Amino acid sequence: MSNSIGVLGAGSWGCTLAALLAEKGNSVTLWEFNHKQAEELDRWRSLSFFHYVNLPKEIVITSTLKEAIENKDFIIFTLPSHTVRAVAGAIAGEGVNLSNTIIITASKGIENETLKRMSEIIAETLPATRDKIVALSGPTHAEEVAQKIATAATVASLNSDAAAKCQELLSTAHLRVYTHTDIAGVETGGALKNIFAIAAGICDGLGLGDNTKAALVTRGMREMVRLGMQLGGQPSTFFGLTGMGDLIVTCFSTHSRNRALGEKVGKGKSLSQSERELIMIAEGVRTSRSARELALKYNLELPIIEKVYQVLYEDKSPLVAVQELMQRESKQETELVVGTITI
């Protein structure tokens, strides 16, 4: 069955998903905000900074938002998280009937101003879609999905029927998609892992070893669970694809932009210089601000998140941050029991 799909955001992930869906025989419209860039993409059918995808000629590329959202079975957000509210607001302003449209959010972040997840922002801004919002997350670097390297992902929603439809829509011989009901946990894990990826990159930039990164990922997992539970996530969710899986790939992969940014910072470059050199957006930068605010709000001890925030926003030396983490008061490794899980 062919579906009509609008993909919002023509970055690496947006182009990868658009190509995947078009190859499955769907009618796909890809929206790029910048008119000139949309024209260039329509002409060349590829991104200058991402050579893994050549967009099929059947994909309609537009900078007109209404064209990308009207009469669509699915609308997929692949936008930077800090732009989701503005674009959702613009969609609301178009007056398009979305009552029969499933919204998929593939954007990973927590809004700085409101501390809300992406599905919460969309539900608030587009109330007609509230019961048909699905989060797509997991260890899914676009570079590998585009090359048809075996990958697994998760679609989560309070609406099991909508999740099942998205599972069918996105599944291929190379992309295995699971369903989940814990959208709060899935989105929170996908957002927080980027902070720890920045920390992993800082370790790389400082020339620290495998032992260091193993400790970082393990203790970062603890912080993810602790904050994620506070935000309504189920503990077991964070030990699945969208928590542990995404954390592993983002902390260790050469494709990870958050890890790459952290490495630049670890080598002594400023945040602004690192972001300029990266070109693409590292979501963990903004998410670290939100996560720290949440830690303060709920009085949670999240030392790695705190040190990443201090390095990025308070110019703390990365080496000093590591030293301070290592010299914290000694304690038991496991100290919080949740059901049958001790963290």
MODAGI-V764696 format. One record per helix or strand of 2 or more residues. SS is the DSSP state (hx for helix, st for strand). FROM is the first residue (numbers start at 0). TO is the last residue. If there is no record, write none. Layout:
ss->(SS;SS)
from->(FROM;FROM)
to->(TO;TO)
This chain:
ss->(st;hx;st;hx;st;hx;st;hx;st;hx;hx;st;hx;st;hx;st;hx;hx;hx;hx;hx;hx;hx;hx;hx;st;st)
from->(3;11;26;34;59;64;73;80;101;117;126;132;141;150;159;174;182;209;234;240;256;270;283;302;317;336;340)
to->(7;22;30;43;61;68;76;93;104;124;131;136;145;155;169;179;205;229;238;251;265;277;297;312;325;337;341)
